[in-house]
Amino acid sequence: MSAVLENKLGNILYTDDYIGSLVGITATECYGVVGMASQKVSDGIVELLGKDNLKRGVKIHTDDSHSLRIDLFIIVQHGISIVASANSIMSTVKYSIERATGLTVREVNVIVSGIRVQK
């Protein structure tokens, strides 16, 4: 489902792919995030996504008022405060999407799908 921003001149339609890519780029720039995760439902394996597929780690939900609920599936670095990192991601993503699109972000949910340990 796409999000629509209505104004007196017409409508702007944002696809889920565009919003997902923007969210993925923003999230991976946050402290402690190693990358976005994609879950293969068939076997429960978590996959670290490359820069070209960041939107696969994001789910966008649009309601009737065209406000967004965003679900992020991330992989974090071992040893960081997950609470602090998640709070930072939530506020950064909300601000970035609202500023770039003019849409209202109602909710940002961070799902930690994995942790990366350095050897």
N, C-alpha and C positions, 0 to 999 in steps of 0.2 A: 504494500500500500504506500502511496506517495503522500507527501505533505504539501499543502497548498497555503501560500501566503496571499491573502486578498488585500488589495488596496483600491483607491479610486480610479486608477488607470487600467486595472486588470488583475490578472492572477499570475503568480509565480509558482511553478510546480517543481518541487525538489524530489528526485527519485531516492529510493532507499539506498541505492548503490552510491550516489553522491554523498549523502549524509553519512553512510557507513564508512566510506573512505576518509572523509574529513574527521570523523570520530577516531578511527584507527590511527591516523597520523598524529592527532593530538594526544591520544593516550600513550603512544610509544615514546613520546617526548617527555613524559612525566618520570620523575625520579622513582627508581626501583622496578620499573616495568622493563622486562627483557623483551617481550613481544606479545602479540595477540595469539590466541589459541583457537583452534578449530577442533571440535570434538567429532570424531567419527562414531556415530551412534551404533553402528553395527558391531564394533568390537571394543568400544570404550577407550580407545587410544586418543590421547591428547597430542595434537600436532602443532608445532611452532610455525607460524605463517611468515612468509617472506613479505617484503615491502609491497609487492604487487597484489597480494591477497588479503590485506589488512581488513577489508570490509567483511570477510567471512567470519571474523571474530566478533562481529557486532550484529545485534538484532534491534531493529527499529520498529516501534509500535506507535501508530498514530490514532488518536481518538477523534470523535466528531468535531471537537473544537480545534482540531489541527495542532494540538500540543503533543510533544513527543515524550515517549518513555524509551530510554536507551539501555540495553543490556550489553555489557562488555565482558568478554571472556579473555582473561589475561594470564600471562606467566610472569611471576615476579622473581627477583634476585633473592637468594638465601641471605638471611641476616638483617633484612630491613624490617621496619615496623609496617606491617600490612595495614593496620588501621590508619596510620598517618599517610601512607601511600594512597590508599583507597579514597580517603577524604580529599586529598590533593587532586586525584584523577577526577572525582565527581565535580568539584568546583571548576577545574580547568576545562573539562569537556562541556559543561553547561555554559560557561562564559563564551567559549570559542564558537560553539554552534549557534547560540543566540546572536552573537555579534556578526558572524559570517552570513547568516540566513535571515535573521529577523523573526524566526520562529520561536515559540515558547517551549523550553525544555522543562517538563513537569517533574521528571524523575530520571536519575542515572543510577543504575545498579551495576556493581562491580562483582564479577564472579571470578575468583581466583581458581584457575583450572590446573595450575602446576607451579612448581618452584624449580629454579635452576641453581645448582650447586657448582661452584667453580672448583676445579681440581688444583 
